[in-house]
């Protein structure tokens, strides 16, 4: 009897959790906004710029929105004007997206 009362007292003092709907749960864990994921900038060093093919080779750090680790790779450039004034050796910050099956630089700026 004493054990039963003790267990009942412990259970009575334990917090009660109400069943949550998916909407309630999501309110506590907001999903990352697509715009902020797209606008997140990653650090890189320019290895090569090819104006003719609209491509840039970057040695980059992690790219979180693409779940990509640091590496050196060639990217297509969404707008060739992004490559103006950029040369091998420059330190930059850039944003990239996977458009279709192609990894594409969508923005680039000089690192500060």
MOPAC internal coordinates of N, CA, C and O (Angstrom, degrees):
PM7 1SCF
backbone

  N    0.0000 0     0.00 0     0.00 0    0    0    0
  C    1.4335 1     0.00 0     0.00 0    1    0    0
  C    1.5228 1   110.59 1     0.00 0    2    1    0
  O    1.2310 1   121.15 1   138.47 1    3    2    1
  N    1.3214 1   115.41 1   -41.53 1    3    2    1
  C    1.4501 1   120.24 1  -178.90 1    5    3    2
  C    1.5318 1   111.00 1   -64.17 1    6    5    3
  O    1.2310 1   120.64 1   139.55 1    7    6    5
  N    1.3605 1   116.39 1   -40.45 1    7    6    5
  C    1.4624 1   121.00 1   177.87 1    9    7    6
  C    1.5159 1   110.40 1   -63.50 1   10    9    7
  O    1.2310 1   120.45 1   139.53 1   11   10    9
  N    1.3076 1   116.75 1   -40.47 1   11   10    9
  C    1.4600 1   121.73 1  -179.37 1   13   11   10
  C    1.5236 1   110.43 1   -63.22 1   14   13   11
  O    1.2310 1   120.24 1   136.94 1   15   14   13
  N    1.3200 1   117.14 1   -43.06 1   15   14   13
  C    1.4577 1   120.46 1   178.55 1   17   15   14
  C    1.5239 1   111.15 1   -66.28 1   18   17   15
  O    1.2310 1   120.55 1   141.06 1   19   18   17
  N    1.3238 1   116.56 1   -38.94 1   19   18   17
  C    1.4502 1   121.10 1   179.16 1   21   19   18
  C    1.5276 1   110.26 1   -63.95 1   22   21   19
  O    1.2310 1   120.20 1   133.65 1   23   22   21
  N    1.3082 1   117.23 1   -46.35 1   23   22   21
  C    1.4679 1   121.56 1   178.40 1   25   23   22
  C    1.5215 1   110.31 1   -63.03 1   26   25   23
  O    1.2310 1   120.27 1   137.70 1   27   26   25
  N    1.3171 1   117.10 1   -42.30 1   27   26   25
  C    1.4643 1   121.00 1   178.49 1   29   27   26
  C    1.5243 1   110.70 1   -62.25 1   30   29   27
  O    1.2310 1   119.95 1   140.74 1   31   30   29
  N    1.3242 1   117.71 1   -39.26 1   31   30   29
  C    1.4655 1   121.42 1   179.50 1   33   31   30
  C    1.5282 1   110.82 1   -67.64 1   34   33   31
  O    1.2310 1   120.34 1   140.15 1   35   34   33
  N    1.3124 1   116.96 1   -39.85 1   35   34   33
  C    1.4591 1   121.12 1   178.81 1   37   35   34
  C    1.5292 1   109.98 1   -65.27 1   38   37   35
  O    1.2310 1   120.73 1   133.33 1   39   38   37
  N    1.3115 1   116.21 1   -46.67 1   39   38   37
  C    1.4638 1   120.09 1   179.86 1   41   39   38
  C    1.5249 1   111.76 1   -64.51 1   42   41   39
  O    1.2310 1   120.25 1   143.47 1   43   42   41
  N    1.2957 1   117.12 1   -36.53 1   43   42   41
  C    1.4670 1   120.75 1   179.86 1   45   43   42
  C    1.5294 1   111.27 1   -67.17 1   46   45   43
  O    1.2310 1   120.19 1   149.64 1   47   46   45
  N    1.3421 1   117.25 1   -30.36 1   47   46   45
  C    1.4561 1   119.72 1  -178.58 1   49   47   46
  C    1.5280 1   112.58 1   -89.16 1   50   49   47
  O    1.2310 1   119.85 1   170.67 1   51   50   49
  N    1.3204 1   117.90 1    -9.33 1   51   50   49
  C    1.4689 1   121.14 1   179.73 1   53   51   50
  C    1.5197 1   109.69 1   -72.37 1   54   53   51
  O    1.2310 1   119.80 1   -34.70 1   55   54   53
  N    1.3189 1   117.99 1   145.30 1   55   54   53
  C    1.4627 1   119.82 1   178.77 1   57   55   54
  C    1.5263 1   110.62 1   -64.42 1   58   57   55
  O    1.2310 1   121.55 1   -33.02 1   59   58   57
  N    1.2857 1   114.65 1   146.98 1   59   58   57
  C    1.4621 1   120.75 1   179.33 1   61   59   58
  C    1.5138 1   107.71 1  -103.78 1   62   61   59
  O    1.2310 1   120.60 1   -49.94 1   63   62   61
  N    1.3160 1   116.47 1   130.06 1   63   62   61
  C    1.4539 1   121.73 1   179.85 1   65   63   62
  C    1.5207 1   109.23 1  -108.69 1   66   65   63
  O    1.2310 1   121.43 1   -55.98 1   67   66   65
  N    1.3054 1   114.87 1   124.02 1   67   66   65
  C    1.4625 1   119.87 1   178.66 1   69   67   66
  C    1.5268 1   108.82 1   -80.91 1   70   69   67
  O    1.2310 1   120.79 1   -27.73 1   71   70   69
  N    1.2890 1   116.09 1   152.27 1   71   70   69
  C    1.4527 1   120.63 1   176.71 1   73   71   70
  C    1.5253 1   108.20 1   -69.91 1   74   73   71
  O    1.2310 1   120.89 1   -48.47 1   75   74   73
  N    1.3293 1   115.91 1   131.53 1   75   74   73
  C    1.4553 1   120.06 1  -178.96 1   77   75   74
  C    1.5133 1   111.04 1  -102.86 1   78   77   75
  O    1.2310 1   121.46 1   -31.76 1   79   78   77
  N    1.3125 1   114.80 1   148.24 1   79   78   77
  C    1.4549 1   119.09 1   171.23 1   81   79   78
  C    1.5156 1   107.77 1   -84.23 1   82   81   79
  O    1.2310 1   120.12 1   -13.01 1   83   82   81
  N    1.3083 1   117.38 1   166.99 1   83   82   81
  C    1.4641 1   121.17 1   177.97 1   85   83   82
  C    1.5239 1   110.45 1   -59.59 1   86   85   83
  O    1.2310 1   120.14 1   141.74 1   87   86   85
  N    1.3119 1   117.34 1   -38.26 1   87   86   85
  C    1.4653 1   120.80 1  -179.64 1   89   87   86
  C    1.5271 1   110.59 1   -65.08 1   90   89   87
  O    1.2310 1   120.18 1   138.71 1   91   90   89
  N    1.3353 1   117.25 1   -41.29 1   91   90   89
  C    1.4582 1   120.32 1   178.00 1   93   91   90
  C    1.5257 1   110.34 1   -62.26 1   94   93   91
  O    1.2310 1   121.18 1   136.38 1   95   94   93
  N    1.3198 1   115.35 1   -43.62 1   95   94   93
  C    1.4563 1   120.19 1  -178.83 1   97   95   94
  C    1.5288 1   110.08 1   -64.32 1   98   97   95
  O    1.2310 1   120.06 1   135.75 1   99   98   97
  N    1.3173 1   117.50 1   -44.25 1   99   98   97
  C    1.4590 1   121.61 1  -178.52 1  101   99   98
  C    1.5264 1   111.10 1   -62.63 1  102  101   99
  O    1.2310 1   120.25 1   148.47 1  103  102  101
  N    1.3124 1   117.13 1   -31.53 1  103  102  101
  C    1.4648 1   120.18 1  -179.80 1  105  103  102
  C    1.5277 1   111.25 1   -63.67 1  106  105  103
  O    1.2310 1   120.25 1   151.61 1  107  106  105
  N    1.3241 1   117.12 1   -28.39 1  107  106  105
  C    1.4639 1   121.27 1   179.68 1  109  107  106
  C    1.5222 1   112.43 1   -86.44 1  110  109  107
  O    1.2310 1   120.30 1   163.21 1  111  110  109
  N    1.3243 1   117.03 1   -16.79 1  111  110  109
  C    1.4606 1   122.56 1  -178.85 1  113  111  110
  C    1.5122 1   109.15 1  -132.68 1  114  113  111
  O    1.2310 1   119.78 1  -101.56 1  115  114  113
  N    1.3220 1   118.03 1    78.44 1  115  114  113
  C    1.4594 1   119.10 1  -176.89 1  117  115  114
  C    1.5191 1   111.57 1   -62.15 1  118  117  115
  O    1.2310 1   120.68 1   -42.17 1  119  118  117
  N    1.3033 1   116.30 1   137.83 1  119  118  117
  C    1.4594 1   122.05 1   177.60 1  121  119  118
  C    1.5206 1   108.60 1   -73.64 1  122  121  119
  O    1.2310 1   120.01 1   -32.58 1  123  122  121
  N    1.3311 1   117.59 1   147.42 1  123  122  121
  C    1.4618 1   118.67 1   178.29 1  125  123  122
  C    1.5240 1   109.72 1   -64.07 1  126  125  123
  O    1.2310 1   121.16 1   -41.75 1  127  126  125
  N    1.2901 1   115.38 1   138.25 1  127  126  125
  C    1.4605 1   120.05 1   179.91 1  129  127  126
  C    1.5130 1   109.41 1   -71.62 1  130  129  127
  O    1.2310 1   120.55 1   -41.14 1  131  130  129
  N    1.3116 1   116.55 1   138.86 1  131  130  129
  C    1.4577 1   120.99 1  -179.44 1  133  131  130
  C    1.5193 1   110.65 1   -59.00 1  134  133  131
  O    1.2310 1   120.26 1   140.68 1  135  134  133
  N    1.3055 1   117.11 1   -39.32 1  135  134  133
  C    1.4660 1   120.37 1  -178.71 1  137  135  134
  C    1.5173 1   111.05 1   -63.59 1  138  137  135
  O    1.2310 1   119.78 1   138.31 1  139  138  137
  N    1.3366 1   118.03 1   -41.69 1  139  138  137
  C    1.4568 1   118.91 1  -178.99 1  141  139  138
  C    1.5194 1   110.88 1   -71.07 1  142  141  139
  O    1.2310 1   120.07 1   146.69 1  143  142  141
  N    1.3321 1   117.48 1   -33.31 1  143  142  141
  C    1.4608 1   119.77 1   177.11 1  145  143  142
  C    1.5278 1   110.08 1   -65.98 1  146  145  143
  O    1.2310 1   120.37 1   139.41 1  147  146  145
  N    1.3251 1   116.89 1   -40.59 1  147  146  145
  C    1.4500 1   120.85 1  -179.82 1  149  147  146
  C    1.5165 1   111.57 1   -70.37 1  150  149  147
  O    1.2310 1   120.28 1   148.08 1  151  150  149
  N    1.3167 1   117.06 1   -31.92 1  151  150  149
  C    1.4538 1   120.09 1  -175.56 1  153  151  150
  C    1.5267 1   112.55 1   -90.15 1  154  153  151
  O    1.2310 1   119.65 1   174.66 1  155  154  153
  N    1.3257 1   118.27 1    -5.34 1  155  154  153
  C    1.4596 1   120.82 1   178.56 1  157  155  154
  C    1.5271 1   109.09 1   -62.40 1  158  157  155
  O    1.2310 1   120.72 1   -47.52 1  159  158  157
  N    1.3249 1   116.23 1   132.48 1  159  158  157
  C    1.4556 1   120.25 1  -177.88 1  161  159  158
  C    1.5167 1   111.06 1  -102.30 1  162  161  159
  O    1.2310 1   121.21 1   -37.50 1  163  162  161
  N    1.3185 1   115.30 1   142.50 1  163  162  161
  C    1.4586 1   122.52 1   177.02 1  165  163  162
  C    1.5252 1   108.65 1  -114.41 1  166  165  163
  O    1.2310 1   120.62 1   -29.90 1  167  166  165
  N    1.3222 1   116.42 1   150.10 1  167  166  165
  C    1.4632 1   121.68 1   179.30 1  169  167  166
  C    1.5231 1   109.99 1   -83.84 1  170  169  167
  O    1.2310 1   121.27 1   -33.15 1  171  170  169
  N    1.3385 1   115.17 1   146.85 1  171  170  169
  C    1.4632 1   119.52 1   179.52 1  173  171  170
  C    1.5194 1   110.50 1  -158.37 1  174  173  171
  O    1.2310 1   121.63 1   -16.42 1  175  174  173
  N    1.3211 1   114.49 1   163.58 1  175  174  173
  C    1.4595 1   122.35 1   169.00 1  177  175  174
  C    1.5152 1   106.78 1  -117.88 1  178  177  175
  O    1.2310 1   120.80 1   -48.08 1  179  178  177
  N    1.3140 1   116.08 1   131.92 1  179  178  177
  C    1.4637 1   121.11 1   179.65 1  181  179  178
  C    1.5246 1   108.52 1   -74.88 1  182  181  179
  O    1.2310 1   120.95 1   -51.74 1  183  182  181
  N    1.3243 1   115.79 1   128.26 1  183  182  181
  C    1.4632 1   121.85 1   177.76 1  185  183  182
  C    1.5224 1   110.69 1  -100.73 1  186  185  183
  O    1.2310 1   120.87 1   143.42 1  187  186  185
  N    1.3496 1   115.93 1   -36.58 1  187  186  185
  C    1.4623 1   119.94 1  -177.87 1  189  187  186
  C    1.5156 1   109.21 1  -158.70 1  190  189  187
  O    1.2310 1   120.88 1   -35.03 1  191  190  189
  N    1.3285 1   115.92 1   144.97 1  191  190  189
  C    1.4587 1   122.54 1   174.65 1  193  191  190
  C    1.5173 1   107.23 1  -123.87 1  194  193  191
  O    1.2310 1   120.31 1   -52.95 1  195  194  193
  N    1.3355 1   117.02 1   127.05 1  195  194  193
  C    1.4594 1   121.98 1   178.53 1  197  195  194
  C    1.5270 1   108.47 1  -121.78 1  198  197  195
  O    1.2310 1   121.07 1   -84.01 1  199  198  197
  N    1.3330 1   115.57 1    95.99 1  199  198  197
  C    1.4622 1   120.62 1  -177.84 1  201  199  198
  C    1.5239 1   112.34 1   -65.47 1  202  201  199
  O    1.2310 1   119.80 1   146.76 1  203  202  201
  N    1.3389 1   117.99 1   -33.24 1  203  202  201
  C    1.4632 1   121.44 1  -177.76 1  205  203  202
  C    1.5236 1   112.21 1   -64.45 1  206  205  203
  O    1.2310 1   120.54 1   139.12 1  207  206  205
  N    1.3285 1   116.58 1   -40.88 1  207  206  205
  C    1.4714 1   119.80 1  -178.34 1  209  207  206
  C    1.5225 1   112.87 1   -98.49 1  210  209  207
  O    1.2310 1   120.44 1   179.58 1  211  210  209
  N    1.3373 1   116.77 1    -0.42 1  211  210  209
  C    1.4670 1   122.53 1  -179.07 1  213  211  210
  C    1.5297 1   111.18 1    59.17 1  214  213  211
  O    1.2310 1   121.39 1  -133.59 1  215  214  213
  N    1.3402 1   114.95 1    46.41 1  215  214  213
  C    1.4596 1   120.56 1  -179.00 1  217  215  214
  C    1.5207 1   110.05 1  -128.68 1  218  217  215
  O    1.2310 1   121.66 1   -26.62 1  219  218  217
  N    1.3330 1   114.43 1   153.38 1  219  218  217
  C    1.4574 1   121.49 1   177.34 1  221  219  218
  C    1.5320 1   108.25 1  -137.20 1  222  221  219
  O    1.2310 1   121.02 1   -42.87 1  223  222  221
  N    1.3223 1   115.65 1   137.13 1  223  222  221
  C    1.4577 1   121.07 1   176.30 1  225  223  222
  C    1.5240 1   107.23 1  -101.12 1  226  225  223
  O    1.2310 1   121.03 1   -55.67 1  227  226  225
  N    1.3299 1   115.64 1   124.33 1  227  226  225
  C    1.4609 1   121.77 1  -177.48 1  229  227  226
  C    1.5219 1   110.92 1  -124.20 1  230  229  227
  O    1.2310 1   121.16 1   -42.56 1  231  230  229
  N    1.3253 1   115.39 1   137.44 1  231  230  229
  C    1.4772 1   121.28 1   166.68 1  233  231  230
  C    1.5173 1   104.28 1   -96.17 1  234  233  231
  O    1.2310 1   120.95 1   -77.52 1  235  234  233
  N    1.3201 1   115.79 1   102.48 1  235  234  233
  C    1.4589 1   120.02 1  -168.93 1  237  235  234
  C    1.5157 1   113.70 1  -114.93 1  238  237  235
  O    1.2310 1   122.08 1   -20.88 1  239  238  237
  N    1.3327 1   113.63 1   159.12 1  239  238  237
  C    1.4566 1   121.31 1   171.96 1  241  239  238
  C    1.5227 1   108.89 1   -81.10 1  242  241  239
  O    1.2310 1   120.30 1    11.53 1  243  242  241
  N    1.3215 1   117.03 1  -168.47 1  243  242  241
  C    1.4691 1   120.18 1   179.88 1  245  243  242
  C    1.5383 1   111.13 1   -59.61 1  246  245  243
  O    1.2310 1   121.38 1   -35.05 1  247  246  245
  N    1.3219 1   114.96 1   144.95 1  247  246  245
  C    1.4645 1   121.21 1   174.26 1  249  247  246
  C    1.5251 1   105.85 1  -117.93 1  250  249  247
  O    1.2310 1   120.21 1   -87.85 1  251  250  249
  N    1.3374 1   117.21 1    92.15 1  251  250  249
  C    1.4679 1   121.36 1  -172.48 1  253  251  250
  C    1.5307 1   115.00 1   -57.45 1  254  253  251
  O    1.2310 1   119.62 1   137.54 1  255  254  253
  N    1.3298 1   118.33 1   -42.46 1  255  254  253
  C    1.4655 1   118.87 1  -176.69 1  257  255  254
  C    1.5261 1   112.58 1   -68.66 1  258  257  255
  O    1.2310 1   119.85 1   162.70 1  259  258  257
  N    1.3200 1   117.89 1   -17.30 1  259  258  257
  C    1.4664 1   121.65 1   176.02 1  261  259  258
  C    1.5256 1   111.54 1  -104.29 1  262  261  259
  O    1.2310 1   120.56 1  -179.07 1  263  262  261
  N    1.3371 1   116.53 1     0.93 1  263  262  261
  C    1.4602 1   122.25 1  -177.48 1  265  263  262
  C    1.5320 1   110.10 1    53.03 1  266  265  263
  O    1.2310 1   121.19 1  -133.39 1  267  266  265
  N    1.3462 1   115.33 1    46.61 1  267  266  265
  C    1.4565 1   121.14 1  -174.19 1  269  267  266
  C    1.5255 1   110.03 1  -116.04 1  270  269  267
  O    1.2310 1   120.35 1   -49.18 1  271  270  269
  N    1.3293 1   116.94 1   130.82 1  271  270  269
  C    1.4640 1   120.50 1   177.85 1  273  271  270
  C    1.5372 1   110.20 1   -77.89 1  274  273  271
  O    1.2310 1   120.28 1    -9.11 1  275  274  273
  N    1.3352 1   117.07 1   170.89 1  275  274  273
  C    1.4633 1   120.21 1   177.00 1  277  275  274
  C    1.5291 1   111.24 1   -60.59 1  278  277  275
  O    1.2310 1   120.94 1   -38.17 1  279  278  277
  N    1.3247 1   115.81 1   141.83 1  279  278  277
  C    1.4676 1   121.81 1   177.53 1  281  279  278
  C    1.5208 1   108.79 1  -173.47 1  282  281  279
  O    1.2310 1   120.76 1    -2.53 1  283  282  281
  N    1.3021 1   116.14 1   177.47 1  283  282  281
  C    1.4601 1   122.06 1   172.12 1  285  283  282
  C    1.5139 1   107.04 1  -110.71 1  286  285  283
  O    1.2310 1   120.99 1   -51.24 1  287  286  285
  N    1.3374 1   115.72 1   128.76 1  287  286  285
  C    1.4663 1   119.09 1  -179.50 1  289  287  286
  C    1.5193 1   111.17 1  -155.59 1  290  289  287
  O    1.2310 1   121.51 1   -15.06 1  291  290  289
  N    1.3255 1   114.71 1   164.94 1  291  290  289
  C    1.4559 1   122.59 1   178.53 1  293  291  290
  C    1.5161 1   108.82 1   -95.69 1  294  293  291
  O    1.2310 1   120.82 1   -47.10 1  295  294  293
  N    1.3266 1   116.04 1   132.90 1  295  294  293
  C    1.4562 1   122.60 1   177.41 1  297  295  294
  C    1.5215 1   109.47 1  -117.26 1  298  297  295
  O    1.2310 1   120.59 1   -35.36 1  299  298  297
  N    1.3090 1   116.48 1   144.64 1  299  298  297
  C    1.4621 1   121.72 1   166.07 1  301  299  298
  C    1.5254 1   105.89 1   -74.38 1  302  301  299
  O    1.2310 1   119.49 1   -22.89 1  303  302  301
  N    1.3099 1   118.58 1   157.11 1  303  302  301
  C    1.4545 1   122.65 1   178.20 1  305  303  302
  C    1.5200 1   108.18 1  -115.92 1  306  305  303
  O    1.2310 1   120.56 1   -51.26 1  307  306  305
  N    1.3273 1   116.53 1   128.74 1  307  306  305
  C    1.4626 1   121.45 1  -177.18 1  309  307  306
  C    1.5238 1   111.43 1   -62.00 1  310  309  307
  O    1.2310 1   120.75 1   137.13 1  311  310  309
  N    1.3290 1   116.17 1   -42.87 1  311  310  309
  C    1.4595 1   121.97 1  -178.78 1  313  311  310
  C    1.5256 1   107.91 1  -127.67 1  314  313  311
  O    1.2310 1   119.57 1   -62.66 1  315  314  313
  N    1.3407 1   118.43 1   117.34 1  315  314  313
  C    1.4661 1   120.45 1  -178.29 1  317  315  314
  C    1.5328 1   113.56 1   -57.16 1  318  317  315
  O    1.2310 1   120.08 1   156.22 1  319  318  317
  N    1.3178 1   117.45 1   -23.78 1  319  318  317
  C    1.4652 1   120.51 1   178.45 1  321  319  318
  C    1.5322 1   111.27 1   -62.03 1  322  321  319
  O    1.2310 1   120.10 1   156.90 1  323  322  321
  N    1.3303 1   117.41 1   -23.10 1  323  322  321
  C    1.4613 1   121.12 1   178.43 1  325  323  322
  C    1.5290 1   111.91 1   -62.02 1  326  325  323
  O    1.2310 1   120.49 1   154.33 1  327  326  325
  N    1.3233 1   116.67 1   -25.67 1  327  326  325
  C    1.4599 1   120.74 1  -176.65 1  329  327  326
  C    1.5251 1   113.56 1   -83.98 1  330  329  327
  O    1.2310 1   120.09 1   167.97 1  331  330  329
  N    1.3171 1   117.43 1   -12.03 1  331  330  329
  C    1.4636 1   120.90 1  -178.16 1  333  331  330
  C    1.5316 1   109.89 1   -62.87 1  334  333  331
  O    1.2310 1   121.28 1   -51.24 1  335  334  333
  N    1.3235 1   115.16 1   128.76 1  335  334  333
  C    1.4605 1   120.82 1   177.17 1  337  335  334
  C    1.5145 1   114.41 1    81.61 1  338  337  335
  O    1.2310 1   119.72 1  -177.79 1  339  338  337
  N    1.3179 1   118.14 1     2.21 1  339  338  337
  C    1.4696 1   121.06 1   179.60 1  341  339  338
  C    1.5188 1   108.46 1  -104.03 1  342  341  339
  O    1.2310 1   121.13 1   -43.81 1  343  342  341
  N    1.3508 1   115.45 1   136.19 1  343  342  341
  C    1.4597 1   119.85 1  -179.39 1  345  343  342
  C    1.5304 1   110.45 1  -137.63 1  346  345  343
  O    1.2310 1   121.37 1   -15.12 1  347  346  345
  N    1.3258 1   114.98 1   164.88 1  347  346  345
  C    1.4648 1   120.88 1   177.98 1  349  347  346
  C    1.5252 1   109.51 1   -55.80 1  350  349  347
  O    1.2310 1   121.01 1   -43.56 1  351  350  349
  N    1.3134 1   115.68 1   136.44 1  351  350  349
  C    1.4569 1   122.37 1   179.21 1  353  351  350
  C    1.5210 1   113.61 1    98.38 1  354  353  351
  O    1.2310 1   120.01 1   162.36 1  355  354  353
  N    1.3374 1   117.59 1   -17.64 1  355  354  353
  C    1.4701 1   120.70 1   179.14 1  357  355  354
  C    1.5236 1   110.91 1   -65.94 1  358  357  355
  O    1.2310 1   120.99 1   -38.19 1  359  358  357
  N    1.3137 1   115.71 1   141.81 1  359  358  357
  C    1.4670 1   122.15 1   171.60 1  361  359  358
  C    1.5176 1   106.60 1   -92.71 1  362  361  359
  O    1.2310 1   120.62 1   -52.05 1  363  362  361
  N    1.3361 1   116.41 1   127.95 1  363  362  361
  C    1.4633 1   121.16 1  -175.81 1  365  363  362
  C    1.5191 1   111.09 1  -135.34 1  366  365  363
  O    1.2310 1   121.91 1   -12.78 1  367  366  365
  N    1.3199 1   113.94 1   167.22 1  367  366  365
  C    1.4666 1   122.72 1   168.84 1  369  367  366
  C    1.5183 1   104.90 1  -122.98 1  370  369  367
  O    1.2310 1   120.77 1   -42.63 1  371  370  369
  N    1.3396 1   116.14 1   137.37 1  371  370  369
  C    1.4521 1   118.50 1  -173.98 1  373  371  370
  C    1.5207 1   111.09 1  -143.90 1  374  373  371
  O    1.2310 1   121.87 1   -18.48 1  375  374  373
  N    1.3239 1   114.03 1   161.52 1  375  374  373
  C    1.4605 1   120.40 1   172.36 1  377  375  374
  C    1.5223 1   106.78 1  -119.06 1  378  377  375
  O    1.2310 1   121.01 1   -31.62 1  379  378  377
  N    1.3230 1   115.68 1   148.38 1  379  378  377
  C    1.4587 1   120.31 1  -178.95 1  381  379  378
  C    1.5205 1   109.47 1  -143.77 1  382  381  379
  O    1.2310 1   121.38 1   -26.35 1  383  382  381
  N    1.3081 1   114.96 1   153.65 1  383  382  381
  C    1.4579 1   122.97 1   176.68 1  385  383  382
  C    1.5169 1   108.32 1  -137.46 1  386  385  383
  O    1.2310 1   121.33 1   -20.46 1  387  386  385
  N    1.3227 1   115.05 1   159.54 1  387  386  385
  C    1.4519 1   119.53 1   172.08 1  389  387  386
  C    1.5278 1   106.02 1   -96.31 1  390  389  387
  O    1.2310 1   120.81 1   -69.02 1  391  390  389
  N    1.3069 1   116.05 1   110.98 1  391  390  389
  C    1.4623 1   121.93 1  -179.28 1  393  391  390
  C    1.5232 1   106.60 1  -106.76 1  394  393  391
  O    1.2310 1   121.09 1   -69.59 1  395  394  393
  N    1.3166 1   115.52 1   110.41 1  395  394  393
  C    1.4620 1   119.61 1  -170.91 1  397  395  394
  C    1.5139 1   107.66 1    66.55 1  398  397  395
  O    1.2310 1   120.40 1    61.14 1  399  398  397
  N    1.3178 1   116.84 1  -118.86 1  399  398  397
  C    1.4630 1   120.17 1   178.00 1  401  399  398
  C    1.5276 1   111.69 1  -110.46 1  402  401  399
  O    1.2310 1   120.67 1  -168.39 1  403  402  401
  N    1.3440 1   116.32 1    11.61 1  403  402  401
  C    1.4608 1   120.99 1  -173.83 1  405  403  402
  C    1.5316 1   111.15 1  -111.68 1  406  405  403
  O    1.2310 1   120.73 1   -50.81 1  407  406  405
  N    1.3366 1   116.21 1   129.19 1  407  406  405
  C    1.4583 1   120.84 1   173.88 1  409  407  406
  C    1.5282 1   107.43 1   -77.97 1  410  409  407
  O    1.2310 1   120.96 1   -56.73 1  411  410  409
  N    1.3250 1   115.77 1   123.27 1  411  410  409
  C    1.4619 1   121.74 1  -170.04 1  413  411  410
  C    1.5268 1   111.17 1  -128.90 1  414  413  411
  O    1.2310 1   120.71 1   -49.33 1  415  414  413
  N    1.3306 1   116.24 1   130.67 1  415  414  413
  C    1.4585 1   121.57 1   173.61 1  417  415  414
  C    1.5252 1   107.25 1   -75.78 1  418  417  415
  O    1.2310 1   121.03 1   -54.87 1  419  418  417
  N    1.3313 1   115.64 1   125.13 1  419  418  417
  C    1.4584 1   121.08 1  -178.62 1  421  419  418
  C    1.5247 1   112.73 1  -107.27 1  422  421  419
  O    1.2310 1   120.47 1   167.67 1  423  422  421
  N    1.3166 1   116.71 1   -12.33 1  423  422  421
  C    1.4614 1   122.14 1   177.31 1  425  423  422
  C    1.5098 1   109.55 1  -162.91 1  426  425  423
  O    1.2310 1   120.67 1   -32.24 1  427  426  425
  N    1.3156 1   116.32 1   147.76 1  427  426  425
  C    1.4697 1   120.02 1   179.82 1  429  427  426
  C    1.5290 1   108.11 1  -154.11 1  430  429  427
  O    1.2310 1   121.44 1   -36.55 1  431  430  429
  N    1.3284 1   114.84 1   143.45 1  431  430  429
  C    1.4672 1   120.66 1   179.44 1  433  431  430
  C    1.5232 1   108.50 1  -149.33 1  434  433  431
  O    1.2310 1   120.93 1   -22.65 1  435  434  433
  N    1.3237 1   115.83 1   157.35 1  435  434  433
  C    1.4615 1   120.67 1   175.76 1  437  435  434
  C    1.5111 1   109.53 1   -63.83 1  438  437  435
  O    1.2310 1   120.58 1   -41.30 1  439  438  437
  N    1.3283 1   116.50 1   138.70 1  439  438  437
  C    1.4744 1   120.46 1   177.73 1  441  439  438
  C    1.5222 1   108.53 1   -70.76 1  442  441  439
  O    1.2310 1   121.06 1   -34.46 1  443  442  441
  N    1.3150 1   115.58 1   145.54 1  443  442  441
  C    1.4667 1   120.12 1  -178.87 1  445  443  442
  C    1.4957 1   110.73 1  -103.01 1  446  445  443
  O    1.2310 1   120.10 1   180.00 1  447  446  445

